[in-house]
Amino acid sequence: MMFDLGAQKSYVTHRVKSILNLVSEGAETFGNSKTSQQTASRVELSILTKDNPVSINAMAVPLICLPI
């Protein structure tokens, strides 16, 4: 999982989706051209913070980024 407060979308890998047993809530296509468009399932998960749980909507994708 990767957090980027400046991003328009949040992403989670298919592996994390499977481990957390997240349910798909539809699908969304994203990308800037026909050659780079992807369709991903939309999931909702909660992150437990010090004060309260925070609900996050994310797109499930095979890979978020290559290892550094």
PDB file of N, CA, C, O and CB in Angstrom:
ATOM      1  N   MET A   1       0.858  -1.168   0.000  1.00  0.00           N
ATOM      2  CA  MET A   1       0.000   0.000   0.000  1.00  0.00           C
ATOM      3  C   MET A   1       0.899   1.224   0.000  1.00  0.00           C
ATOM      4  O   MET A   1       1.971   1.228   0.606  1.00  0.00           O
ATOM      5  CB  MET A   1      -0.974   0.002   1.225  1.00  0.00           C
ATOM      6  N   MET A   2       0.446   2.255  -0.686  1.00  0.00           N
ATOM      7  CA  MET A   2       1.219   3.481  -0.759  1.00  0.00           C
ATOM      8  C   MET A   2       0.298   4.661  -0.457  1.00  0.00           C
ATOM      9  O   MET A   2      -0.784   4.770  -1.033  1.00  0.00           O
ATOM     10  CB  MET A   2       1.890   3.637  -2.154  1.00  0.00           C
ATOM     11  N   PHE A   3       0.725   5.539   0.441  1.00  0.00           N
ATOM     12  CA  PHE A   3      -0.053   6.728   0.774  1.00  0.00           C
ATOM     13  C   PHE A   3       0.599   7.941   0.130  1.00  0.00           C
ATOM     14  O   PHE A   3       1.810   8.131   0.234  1.00  0.00           O
ATOM     15  CB  PHE A   3      -0.167   6.913   2.313  1.00  0.00           C
ATOM     16  N   ASP A   4      -0.207   8.758  -0.533  1.00  0.00           N
ATOM     17  CA  ASP A   4       0.261  10.007  -1.133  1.00  0.00           C
ATOM     18  C   ASP A   4      -0.854  11.024  -0.944  1.00  0.00           C
ATOM     19  O   ASP A   4      -1.849  10.995  -1.669  1.00  0.00           O
ATOM     20  CB  ASP A   4       0.637   9.828  -2.664  1.00  0.00           C
ATOM     21  N   LEU A   5      -0.699  11.911   0.010  1.00  0.00           N
ATOM     22  CA  LEU A   5      -1.756  12.864   0.337  1.00  0.00           C
ATOM     23  C   LEU A   5      -2.075  13.811  -0.809  1.00  0.00           C
ATOM     24  O   LEU A   5      -3.162  14.389  -0.837  1.00  0.00           O
ATOM     25  CB  LEU A   5      -1.367  13.661   1.549  1.00  0.00           C
ATOM     26  N   GLY A   6      -1.157  13.985  -1.756  1.00  0.00           N
ATOM     27  CA  GLY A   6      -1.394  14.873  -2.874  1.00  0.00           C
ATOM     28  C   GLY A   6      -1.996  14.168  -4.086  1.00  0.00           C
ATOM     29  O   GLY A   6      -2.317  14.813  -5.083  1.00  0.00           O
ATOM     30  N   ALA A   7      -2.150  12.857  -4.004  1.00  0.00           N
ATOM     31  CA  ALA A   7      -2.663  12.091  -5.145  1.00  0.00           C
ATOM     32  C   ALA A   7      -4.183  12.204  -5.243  1.00  0.00           C
ATOM     33  O   ALA A   7      -4.878  12.437  -4.253  1.00  0.00           O
ATOM     34  CB  ALA A   7      -2.250  10.612  -5.028  1.00  0.00           C
ATOM     35  N   GLN A   8      -4.674  12.032  -6.471  1.00  0.00           N
ATOM     36  CA  GLN A   8      -6.120  12.054  -6.688  1.00  0.00           C
ATOM     37  C   GLN A   8      -6.758  10.704  -6.365  1.00  0.00           C
ATOM     38  O   GLN A   8      -7.956  10.638  -6.088  1.00  0.00           O
ATOM     39  CB  GLN A   8      -6.429  12.443  -8.131  1.00  0.00           C
ATOM     40  N   LYS A   9      -5.975   9.636  -6.398  1.00  0.00           N
ATOM     41  CA  LYS A   9      -6.485   8.297  -6.123  1.00  0.00           C
ATOM     42  C   LYS A   9      -5.553   7.580  -5.159  1.00  0.00           C
ATOM     43  O   LYS A   9      -4.378   7.922  -5.034  1.00  0.00           O
ATOM     44  CB  LYS A   9      -6.641   7.488  -7.428  1.00  0.00           C
ATOM     45  N   SER A  10      -6.098   6.585  -4.486  1.00  0.00           N
ATOM     46  CA  SER A  10      -5.304   5.713  -3.622  1.00  0.00           C
ATOM     47  C   SER A  10      -5.287   4.328  -4.247  1.00  0.00           C
ATOM     48  O   SER A  10      -6.244   3.931  -4.912  1.00  0.00           O
ATOM     49  CB  SER A  10      -5.879   5.669  -2.161  1.00  0.00           C
ATOM     50  N   TYR A  11      -4.214   3.598  -4.038  1.00  0.00           N
ATOM     51  CA  TYR A  11      -4.047   2.290  -4.654  1.00  0.00           C
ATOM     52  C   TYR A  11      -3.656   1.253  -3.621  1.00  0.00           C
ATOM     53  O   TYR A  11      -2.992   1.558  -2.631  1.00  0.00           O
ATOM     54  CB  TYR A  11      -3.004   2.350  -5.760  1.00  0.00           C
ATOM     55  N   VAL A  12      -4.073   0.038  -3.863  1.00  0.00           N
ATOM     56  CA  VAL A  12      -3.698  -1.107  -3.057  1.00  0.00           C
ATOM     57  C   VAL A  12      -3.436  -2.246  -4.040  1.00  0.00           C
ATOM     58  O   VAL A  12      -4.103  -2.333  -5.071  1.00  0.00           O
ATOM     59  CB  VAL A  12      -4.818  -1.479  -1.992  1.00  0.00           C
ATOM     60  N   THR A  13      -2.484  -3.111  -3.740  1.00  0.00           N
ATOM     61  CA  THR A  13      -2.198  -4.209  -4.661  1.00  0.00           C
ATOM     62  C   THR A  13      -3.245  -5.308  -4.533  1.00  0.00           C
ATOM     63  O   THR A  13      -3.949  -5.408  -3.528  1.00  0.00           O
ATOM     64  CB  THR A  13      -0.796  -4.779  -4.400  1.00  0.00           C
ATOM     65  N   HIS A  14      -3.330  -6.127  -5.572  1.00  0.00           N
ATOM     66  CA  HIS A  14      -4.240  -7.278  -5.520  1.00  0.00           C
ATOM     67  C   HIS A  14      -3.894  -8.186  -4.346  1.00  0.00           C
ATOM     68  O   HIS A  14      -4.778  -8.774  -3.722  1.00  0.00           O
ATOM     69  CB  HIS A  14      -4.184  -8.075  -6.840  1.00  0.00           C
ATOM     70  N   ARG A  15      -2.596  -8.296  -4.050  1.00  0.00           N
ATOM     71  CA  ARG A  15      -2.156  -9.146  -2.928  1.00  0.00           C
ATOM     72  C   ARG A  15      -2.723  -8.635  -1.597  1.00  0.00           C
ATOM     73  O   ARG A  15      -3.230  -9.418  -0.794  1.00  0.00           O
ATOM     74  CB  ARG A  15      -0.606  -9.194  -2.861  1.00  0.00           C
ATOM     75  N   VAL A  16      -2.634  -7.323  -1.369  1.00  0.00           N
ATOM     76  CA  VAL A  16      -3.179  -6.742  -0.133  1.00  0.00           C
ATOM     77  C   VAL A  16      -4.698  -6.883  -0.112  1.00  0.00           C
ATOM     78  O   VAL A  16      -5.275  -7.163   0.939  1.00  0.00           O
ATOM     79  CB  VAL A  16      -2.776  -5.249   0.000  1.00  0.00           C
ATOM     80  N   LYS A  17      -5.347  -6.695  -1.246  1.00  0.00           N
ATOM     81  CA  LYS A  17      -6.801  -6.874  -1.344  1.00  0.00           C
ATOM     82  C   LYS A  17      -7.178  -8.278  -0.919  1.00  0.00           C
ATOM     83  O   LYS A  17      -8.152  -8.475  -0.191  1.00  0.00           O
ATOM     84  CB  LYS A  17      -7.298  -6.598  -2.781  1.00  0.00           C
ATOM     85  N   SER A  18      -6.406  -9.256  -1.374  1.00  0.00           N
ATOM     86  CA  SER A  18      -6.674 -10.657  -1.034  1.00  0.00           C
ATOM     87  C   SER A  18      -6.403 -10.936   0.451  1.00  0.00           C
ATOM     88  O   SER A  18      -7.214 -11.575   1.121  1.00  0.00           O
ATOM     89  CB  SER A  18      -5.814 -11.588  -1.907  1.00  0.00           C
ATOM     90  N   ILE A  19      -5.278 -10.460   0.953  1.00  0.00           N
ATOM     91  CA  ILE A  19      -4.914 -10.695   2.359  1.00  0.00           C
ATOM     92  C   ILE A  19      -5.956 -10.092   3.302  1.00  0.00           C
ATOM     93  O   ILE A  19      -6.326 -10.710   4.300  1.00  0.00           O
ATOM     94  CB  ILE A  19      -3.522 -10.099   2.662  1.00  0.00           C
ATOM     95  N   LEU A  20      -6.430  -8.874   2.979  1.00  0.00           N
ATOM     96  CA  LEU A  20      -7.414  -8.197   3.828  1.00  0.00           C
ATOM     97  C   LEU A  20      -8.851  -8.623   3.516  1.00  0.00           C
ATOM     98  O   LEU A  20      -9.799  -8.178   4.164  1.00  0.00           O
ATOM     99  CB  LEU A  20      -7.284  -6.692   3.668  1.00  0.00           C
ATOM    100  N   ASN A  21      -8.993  -9.503   2.499  1.00  0.00           N
ATOM    101  CA  ASN A  21     -10.315  -9.997   2.119  1.00  0.00           C
ATOM    102  C   ASN A  21     -11.268  -8.851   1.777  1.00  0.00           C
ATOM    103  O   ASN A  21     -12.425  -8.844   2.198  1.00  0.00           O
ATOM    104  CB  ASN A  21     -10.903 -10.844   3.244  1.00  0.00           C
ATOM    105  N   LEU A  22     -10.757  -7.874   0.998  1.00  0.00           N
ATOM    106  CA  LEU A  22     -11.558  -6.710   0.615  1.00  0.00           C
ATOM    107  C   LEU A  22     -12.498  -7.076  -0.525  1.00  0.00           C
ATOM    108  O   LEU A  22     -12.136  -7.848  -1.412  1.00  0.00           O
ATOM    109  CB  LEU A  22     -10.649  -5.528   0.205  1.00  0.00           C
ATOM    110  N   VAL A  23     -13.692  -6.527  -0.500  1.00  0.00           N
ATOM    111  CA  VAL A  23     -14.717  -6.805  -1.502  1.00  0.00           C
ATOM    112  C   VAL A  23     -14.714  -5.695  -2.548  1.00  0.00           C
ATOM    113  O   VAL A  23     -14.665  -4.511  -2.212  1.00  0.00           O
ATOM    114  CB  VAL A  23     -16.119  -6.936  -0.844  1.00  0.00           C
ATOM    115  N   SER A  24     -14.767  -6.087  -3.811  1.00  0.00           N
ATOM    116  CA  SER A  24     -14.840  -5.101  -4.902  1.00  0.00           C
ATOM    117  C   SER A  24     -16.178  -4.385  -4.860  1.00  0.00           C
ATOM    118  O   SER A  24     -17.224  -5.004  -4.667  1.00  0.00           O
ATOM    119  CB  SER A  24     -14.638  -5.780  -6.283  1.00  0.00           C
ATOM    120  N   GLU A  25     -16.131  -3.080  -5.041  1.00  0.00           N
ATOM    121  CA  GLU A  25     -17.341  -2.246  -5.051  1.00  0.00           C
ATOM    122  C   GLU A  25     -17.494  -1.573  -6.404  1.00  0.00           C
ATOM    123  O   GLU A  25     -17.806  -0.385  -6.478  1.00  0.00           O
ATOM    124  CB  GLU A  25     -17.292  -1.183  -3.925  1.00  0.00           C
ATOM    125  N   GLY A  26     -17.280  -2.316  -7.459  1.00  0.00           N
ATOM    126  CA  GLY A  26     -17.361  -1.769  -8.801  1.00  0.00           C
ATOM    127  C   GLY A  26     -15.987  -1.673  -9.419  1.00  0.00           C
ATOM    128  O   GLY A  26     -14.996  -2.112  -8.836  1.00  0.00           O
ATOM    129  N   ALA A  27     -15.935  -1.096 -10.602  1.00  0.00           N
ATOM    130  CA  ALA A  27     -14.673  -0.960 -11.322  1.00  0.00           C
ATOM    131  C   ALA A  27     -14.565   0.442 -11.882  1.00  0.00           C
ATOM    132  O   ALA A  27     -15.560   1.151 -12.027  1.00  0.00           O
ATOM    133  CB  ALA A  27     -14.557  -2.008 -12.450  1.00  0.00           C
ATOM    134  N   GLU A  28     -13.334   0.830 -12.196  1.00  0.00           N
ATOM    135  CA  GLU A  28     -13.089   2.158 -12.743  1.00  0.00           C
ATOM    136  C   GLU A  28     -11.941   2.060 -13.740  1.00  0.00           C
ATOM    137  O   GLU A  28     -10.969   1.342 -13.507  1.00  0.00           O
ATOM    138  CB  GLU A  28     -12.767   3.189 -11.611  1.00  0.00           C
ATOM    139  N   THR A  29     -12.056   2.771 -14.833  1.00  0.00           N
ATOM    140  CA  THR A  29     -10.989   2.846 -15.821  1.00  0.00           C
ATOM    141  C   THR A  29     -10.232   4.149 -15.607  1.00  0.00           C
ATOM    142  O   THR A  29     -10.835   5.206 -15.418  1.00  0.00           O
ATOM    143  CB  THR A  29     -11.552   2.752 -17.273  1.00  0.00           C
ATOM    144  N   PHE A  30      -8.910   4.063 -15.640  1.00  0.00           N
ATOM    145  CA  PHE A  30      -8.098   5.257 -15.455  1.00  0.00           C
ATOM    146  C   PHE A  30      -6.899   5.210 -16.381  1.00  0.00           C
ATOM    147  O   PHE A  30      -6.547   4.145 -16.888  1.00  0.00           O
ATOM    148  CB  PHE A  30      -7.646   5.393 -13.992  1.00  0.00           C
ATOM    149  N   GLY A  31      -6.282   6.331 -16.603  1.00  0.00           N
ATOM    150  CA  GLY A  31      -5.143   6.452 -17.497  1.00  0.00           C
ATOM    151  C   GLY A  31      -5.390   7.592 -18.464  1.00  0.00           C
ATOM    152  O   GLY A  31      -6.505   8.106 -18.551  1.00  0.00           O
ATOM    153  N   ASN A  32      -4.356   7.992 -19.191  1.00  0.00           N
ATOM    154  CA  ASN A  32      -4.497   9.177 -20.034  1.00  0.00           C
ATOM    155  C   ASN A  32      -4.629   8.891 -21.522  1.00  0.00           C
ATOM    156  O   ASN A  32      -4.832   9.823 -22.299  1.00  0.00           O
ATOM    157  CB  ASN A  32      -3.337  10.063 -19.823  1.00  0.00           C
ATOM    158  N   SER A  33      -4.524   7.661 -21.939  1.00  0.00           N
ATOM    159  CA  SER A  33      -4.719   7.332 -23.346  1.00  0.00           C
ATOM    160  C   SER A  33      -5.177   5.886 -23.473  1.00  0.00           C
ATOM    161  O   SER A  33      -5.120   5.127 -22.506  1.00  0.00           O
ATOM    162  CB  SER A  33      -3.420   7.566 -24.154  1.00  0.00           C
ATOM    163  N   LYS A  34      -5.622   5.511 -24.642  1.00  0.00           N
ATOM    164  CA  LYS A  34      -6.108   4.149 -24.847  1.00  0.00           C
ATOM    165  C   LYS A  34      -5.027   3.114 -24.589  1.00  0.00           C
ATOM    166  O   LYS A  34      -5.330   2.008 -24.142  1.00  0.00           O
ATOM    167  CB  LYS A  34      -6.640   3.992 -26.254  1.00  0.00           C
ATOM    168  N   THR A  35      -3.774   3.447 -24.861  1.00  0.00           N
ATOM    169  CA  THR A  35      -2.699   2.469 -24.677  1.00  0.00           C
ATOM    170  C   THR A  35      -2.310   2.286 -23.211  1.00  0.00           C
ATOM    171  O   THR A  35      -1.784   1.235 -22.843  1.00  0.00           O
ATOM    172  CB  THR A  35      -1.482   2.890 -25.472  1.00  0.00           C
ATOM    173  N   SER A  36      -2.558   3.285 -22.372  1.00  0.00           N
ATOM    174  CA  SER A  36      -2.165   3.147 -20.967  1.00  0.00           C
ATOM    175  C   SER A  36      -3.362   3.058 -20.025  1.00  0.00           C
ATOM    176  O   SER A  36      -3.187   3.099 -18.808  1.00  0.00           O
ATOM    177  CB  SER A  36      -1.290   4.312 -20.561  1.00  0.00           C
ATOM    178  N   GLN A  37      -4.564   2.940 -20.559  1.00  0.00           N
ATOM    179  CA  GLN A  37      -5.733   2.826 -19.692  1.00  0.00           C
ATOM    180  C   GLN A  37      -5.766   1.463 -19.018  1.00  0.00           C
ATOM    181  O   GLN A  37      -5.422   0.444 -19.618  1.00  0.00           O
ATOM    182  CB  GLN A  37      -7.024   3.057 -20.491  1.00  0.00           C
ATOM    183  N   GLN A  38      -6.186   1.467 -17.765  1.00  0.00           N
ATOM    184  CA  GLN A  38      -6.337   0.242 -16.994  1.00  0.00           C
ATOM    185  C   GLN A  38      -7.701   0.250 -16.331  1.00  0.00           C
ATOM    186  O   GLN A  38      -8.242   1.308 -16.010  1.00  0.00           O
ATOM    187  CB  GLN A  38      -5.208   0.097 -15.941  1.00  0.00           C
ATOM    188  N   THR A  39      -8.245  -0.920 -16.131  1.00  0.00           N
ATOM    189  CA  THR A  39      -9.469  -1.043 -15.355  1.00  0.00           C
ATOM    190  C   THR A  39      -9.109  -1.720 -14.044  1.00  0.00           C
ATOM    191  O   THR A  39      -8.443  -2.755 -14.036  1.00  0.00           O
ATOM    192  CB  THR A  39     -10.571  -1.845 -16.133  1.00  0.00           C
ATOM    193  N   ALA A  40      -9.547  -1.139 -12.940  1.00  0.00           N
ATOM    194  CA  ALA A  40      -9.238  -1.676 -11.617  1.00  0.00           C
ATOM    195  C   ALA A  40     -10.504  -1.739 -10.783  1.00  0.00           C
ATOM    196  O   ALA A  40     -11.425  -0.942 -10.966  1.00  0.00           O
ATOM    197  CB  ALA A  40      -8.166  -0.822 -10.908  1.00  0.00           C
ATOM    198  N   SER A  41     -10.539  -2.693  -9.868  1.00  0.00           N
ATOM    199  CA  SER A  41     -11.686  -2.765  -8.968  1.00  0.00           C
ATOM    200  C   SER A  41     -11.525  -1.745  -7.855  1.00  0.00           C
ATOM    201  O   SER A  41     -10.414  -1.464  -7.406  1.00  0.00           O
ATOM    202  CB  SER A  41     -11.844  -4.185  -8.383  1.00  0.00           C
ATOM    203  N   ARG A  42     -12.639  -1.202  -7.420  1.00  0.00           N
ATOM    204  CA  ARG A  42     -12.668  -0.209  -6.349  1.00  0.00           C
ATOM    205  C   ARG A  42     -12.953  -0.939  -5.042  1.00  0.00           C
ATOM    206  O   ARG A  42     -13.870  -1.759  -4.980  1.00  0.00           O
ATOM    207  CB  ARG A  42     -13.742   0.907  -6.626  1.00  0.00           C
ATOM    208  N   VAL A  43     -12.185  -0.654  -4.002  1.00  0.00           N
ATOM    209  CA  VAL A  43     -12.364  -1.276  -2.692  1.00  0.00           C
ATOM    210  C   VAL A  43     -12.400  -0.208  -1.609  1.00  0.00           C
ATOM    211  O   VAL A  43     -11.933   0.911  -1.820  1.00  0.00           O
ATOM    212  CB  VAL A  43     -11.239  -2.294  -2.409  1.00  0.00           C
ATOM    213  N   GLU A  44     -12.941  -0.543  -0.476  1.00  0.00           N
ATOM    214  CA  GLU A  44     -12.947   0.356   0.679  1.00  0.00           C
ATOM    215  C   GLU A  44     -12.274  -0.363   1.834  1.00  0.00           C
ATOM    216  O   GLU A  44     -12.553  -1.533   2.098  1.00  0.00           O
ATOM    217  CB  GLU A  44     -14.404   0.798   1.061  1.00  0.00           C
ATOM    218  N   LEU A  45     -11.394   0.338   2.516  1.00  0.00           N
ATOM    219  CA  LEU A  45     -10.731  -0.225   3.685  1.00  0.00           C
ATOM    220  C   LEU A  45     -10.635   0.831   4.761  1.00  0.00           C
ATOM    221  O   LEU A  45     -10.797   2.021   4.491  1.00  0.00           O
ATOM    222  CB  LEU A  45      -9.334  -0.766   3.328  1.00  0.00           C
ATOM    223  N   SER A  46     -10.375   0.402   5.970  1.00  0.00           N
ATOM    224  CA  SER A  46     -10.235   1.333   7.093  1.00  0.00           C
ATOM    225  C   SER A  46      -8.837   1.245   7.658  1.00  0.00           C
ATOM    226  O   SER A  46      -8.275   0.160   7.806  1.00  0.00           O
ATOM    227  CB  SER A  46     -11.276   1.039   8.190  1.00  0.00           C
ATOM    228  N   ILE A  47      -8.292   2.386   7.968  1.00  0.00           N
ATOM    229  CA  ILE A  47      -6.985   2.484   8.618  1.00  0.00           C
ATOM    230  C   ILE A  47      -7.233   2.939  10.042  1.00  0.00           C
ATOM    231  O   ILE A  47      -7.881   3.963  10.262  1.00  0.00           O
ATOM    232  CB  ILE A  47      -6.018   3.471   7.857  1.00  0.00           C
ATOM    233  N   LEU A  48      -6.730   2.198  11.005  1.00  0.00           N
ATOM    234  CA  LEU A  48      -6.905   2.561  12.405  1.00  0.00           C
ATOM    235  C   LEU A  48      -5.839   3.577  12.796  1.00  0.00           C
ATOM    236  O   LEU A  48      -4.644   3.281  12.774  1.00  0.00           O
ATOM    237  CB  LEU A  48      -6.836   1.308  13.318  1.00  0.00           C
ATOM    238  N   THR A  49      -6.288   4.782  13.154  1.00  0.00           N
ATOM    239  CA  THR A  49      -5.370   5.830  13.593  1.00  0.00           C
ATOM    240  C   THR A  49      -5.365   5.875  15.119  1.00  0.00           C
ATOM    241  O   THR A  49      -6.051   5.094  15.778  1.00  0.00           O
ATOM    242  CB  THR A  49      -5.773   7.217  12.996  1.00  0.00           C
ATOM    243  N   LYS A  50      -4.595   6.784  15.658  1.00  0.00           N
ATOM    244  CA  LYS A  50      -4.528   6.926  17.101  1.00  0.00           C
ATOM    245  C   LYS A  50      -5.896   7.271  17.692  1.00  0.00           C
ATOM    246  O   LYS A  50      -6.217   6.849  18.802  1.00  0.00           O
ATOM    247  CB  LYS A  50      -3.508   7.994  17.475  1.00  0.00           C
ATOM    248  N   ASP A  51      -6.704   8.040  16.950  1.00  0.00           N
ATOM    249  CA  ASP A  51      -7.993   8.497  17.453  1.00  0.00           C
ATOM    250  C   ASP A  51      -9.180   7.686  16.946  1.00  0.00           C
ATOM    251  O   ASP A  51      -9.989   7.201  17.737  1.00  0.00           O
ATOM    252  CB  ASP A  51      -8.185   9.925  17.087  1.00  0.00           C
ATOM    253  N   ASN A  52      -9.284   7.540  15.626  1.00  0.00           N
ATOM    254  CA  ASN A  52     -10.446   6.910  15.015  1.00  0.00           C
ATOM    255  C   ASN A  52     -10.043   6.156  13.757  1.00  0.00           C
ATOM    256  O   ASN A  52      -8.988   6.421  13.181  1.00  0.00           O
ATOM    257  CB  ASN A  52     -11.519   7.954  14.691  1.00  0.00           C
ATOM    258  N   PRO A  53     -10.891   5.207  13.325  1.00  0.00           N
ATOM    259  CA  PRO A  53     -10.624   4.601  12.017  1.00  0.00           C
ATOM    260  C   PRO A  53     -10.939   5.593  10.898  1.00  0.00           C
ATOM    261  O   PRO A  53     -11.875   6.387  10.998  1.00  0.00           O
ATOM    262  CB  PRO A  53     -11.454   3.306  11.836  1.00  0.00           C
ATOM    263  N   VAL A  54     -10.142   5.533   9.832  1.00  0.00           N
ATOM    264  CA  VAL A  54     -10.337   6.397   8.679  1.00  0.00           C
ATOM    265  C   VAL A  54     -10.662   5.502   7.485  1.00  0.00           C
ATOM    266  O   VAL A  54      -9.921   4.568   7.181  1.00  0.00           O
ATOM    267  CB  VAL A  54      -9.071   7.290   8.405  1.00  0.00           C
ATOM    268  N   SER A  55     -11.767   5.793   6.817  1.00  0.00           N
ATOM    269  CA  SER A  55     -12.193   5.018   5.655  1.00  0.00           C
ATOM    270  C   SER A  55     -11.495   5.539   4.403  1.00  0.00           C
ATOM    271  O   SER A  55     -11.439   6.747   4.171  1.00  0.00           O
ATOM    272  CB  SER A  55     -13.731   5.078   5.487  1.00  0.00           C
ATOM    273  N   ILE A  56     -10.964   4.618   3.599  1.00  0.00           N
ATOM    274  CA  ILE A  56     -10.251   4.976   2.385  1.00  0.00           C
ATOM    275  C   ILE A  56     -10.823   4.177   1.224  1.00  0.00           C
ATOM    276  O   ILE A  56     -10.997   2.963   1.326  1.00  0.00           O
ATOM    277  CB  ILE A  56      -8.729   4.726   2.535  1.00  0.00           C
ATOM    278  N   ASN A  57     -11.115   4.859   0.120  1.00  0.00           N
ATOM    279  CA  ASN A  57     -11.478   4.192  -1.118  1.00  0.00           C
ATOM    280  C   ASN A  57     -10.212   4.071  -1.944  1.00  0.00           C
ATOM    281  O   ASN A  57      -9.471   5.042  -2.096  1.00  0.00           O
ATOM    282  CB  ASN A  57     -12.602   4.967  -1.893  1.00  0.00           C
ATOM    283  N   ALA A  58      -9.959   2.878  -2.482  1.00  0.00           N
ATOM    284  CA  ALA A  58      -8.737   2.643  -3.233  1.00  0.00           C
ATOM    285  C   ALA A  58      -9.019   1.799  -4.467  1.00  0.00           C
ATOM    286  O   ALA A  58     -10.041   1.118  -4.557  1.00  0.00           O
ATOM    287  CB  ALA A  58      -7.690   1.964  -2.353  1.00  0.00           C
ATOM    288  N   MET A  59      -8.092   1.860  -5.412  1.00  0.00           N
ATOM    289  CA  MET A  59      -8.156   1.045  -6.615  1.00  0.00           C
ATOM    290  C   MET A  59      -7.208  -0.132  -6.437  1.00  0.00           C
ATOM    291  O   MET A  59      -6.057   0.054  -6.043  1.00  0.00           O
ATOM    292  CB  MET A  59      -7.796   1.876  -7.888  1.00  0.00           C
ATOM    293  N   ALA A  60      -7.680  -1.340  -6.724  1.00  0.00           N
ATOM    294  CA  ALA A  60      -6.842  -2.540  -6.604  1.00  0.00           C
ATOM    295  C   ALA A  60      -6.151  -2.790  -7.946  1.00  0.00           C
ATOM    296  O   ALA A  60      -6.811  -2.969  -8.969  1.00  0.00           O
ATOM    297  CB  ALA A  60      -7.696  -3.790  -6.172  1.00  0.00           C
ATOM    298  N   VAL A  61      -4.836  -2.799  -7.930  1.00  0.00           N
ATOM    299  CA  VAL A  61      -4.033  -2.977  -9.142  1.00  0.00           C
ATOM    300  C   VAL A  61      -2.978  -4.048  -8.892  1.00  0.00           C
ATOM    301  O   VAL A  61      -2.640  -4.318  -7.739  1.00  0.00           O
ATOM    302  CB  VAL A  61      -3.364  -1.636  -9.574  1.00  0.00           C
ATOM    303  N   PRO A  62      -2.453  -4.665  -9.952  1.00  0.00           N
ATOM    304  CA  PRO A  62      -1.453  -5.704  -9.767  1.00  0.00           C
ATOM    305  C   PRO A  62      -0.149  -5.191  -9.148  1.00  0.00           C
ATOM    306  O   PRO A  62       0.453  -5.860  -8.308  1.00  0.00           O
ATOM    307  CB  PRO A  62      -1.160  -6.352 -11.085  1.00  0.00           C
ATOM    308  N   LEU A  63       0.283  -3.990  -9.573  1.00  0.00           N
ATOM    309  CA  LEU A  63       1.567  -3.445  -9.120  1.00  0.00           C
ATOM    310  C   LEU A  63       1.444  -1.946  -8.998  1.00  0.00           C
ATOM    311  O   LEU A  63       0.941  -1.291  -9.911  1.00  0.00           O
ATOM    312  CB  LEU A  63       2.718  -3.823 -10.090  1.00  0.00           C
ATOM    313  N   ILE A  64       1.896  -1.385  -7.882  1.00  0.00           N
ATOM    314  CA  ILE A  64       1.831   0.068  -7.694  1.00  0.00           C
ATOM    315  C   ILE A  64       3.087   0.720  -8.269  1.00  0.00           C
ATOM    316  O   ILE A  64       2.988   1.695  -9.014  1.00  0.00           O
ATOM    317  CB  ILE A  64       1.674   0.424  -6.188  1.00  0.00           C
ATOM    318  N   CYS A  65       4.250   0.201  -7.937  1.00  0.00           N
ATOM    319  CA  CYS A  65       5.495   0.722  -8.485  1.00  0.00           C
ATOM    320  C   CYS A  65       6.561  -0.364  -8.400  1.00  0.00           C
ATOM    321  O   CYS A  65       6.434  -1.324  -7.639  1.00  0.00           O
ATOM    322  CB  CYS A  65       5.946   2.008  -7.731  1.00  0.00           C
ATOM    323  N   LEU A  66       7.596  -0.196  -9.183  1.00  0.00           N
ATOM    324  CA  LEU A  66       8.705  -1.151  -9.156  1.00  0.00           C
ATOM    325  C   LEU A  66       9.531  -0.933  -7.898  1.00  0.00           C
ATOM    326  O   LEU A  66       9.573   0.179  -7.372  1.00  0.00           O
ATOM    327  CB  LEU A  66       9.591  -1.013 -10.422  1.00  0.00           C
ATOM    328  N   PRO A  67      10.197  -1.992  -7.404  1.00  0.00           N
ATOM    329  CA  PRO A  67      11.054  -1.815  -6.225  1.00  0.00           C
ATOM    330  C   PRO A  67      12.166  -0.818  -6.503  1.00  0.00           C
ATOM    331  O   PRO A  67      12.649  -0.702  -7.629  1.00  0.00           O
ATOM    332  CB  PRO A  67      11.652  -3.157  -5.789  1.00  0.00           C
ATOM    333  N   ILE A  68      12.560  -0.108  -5.471  1.00  0.00           N
ATOM    334  CA  ILE A  68      13.637   0.883  -5.619  1.00  0.00           C
ATOM    335  C   ILE A  68      14.969   0.181  -5.505  1.00  0.00           C
ATOM    336  O   ILE A  68      16.015   0.823  -5.599  1.00  0.00           O
ATOM    337  CB  ILE A  68      13.523   2.012  -4.554  1.00  0.00           C
TER     338      ILE A  68
END
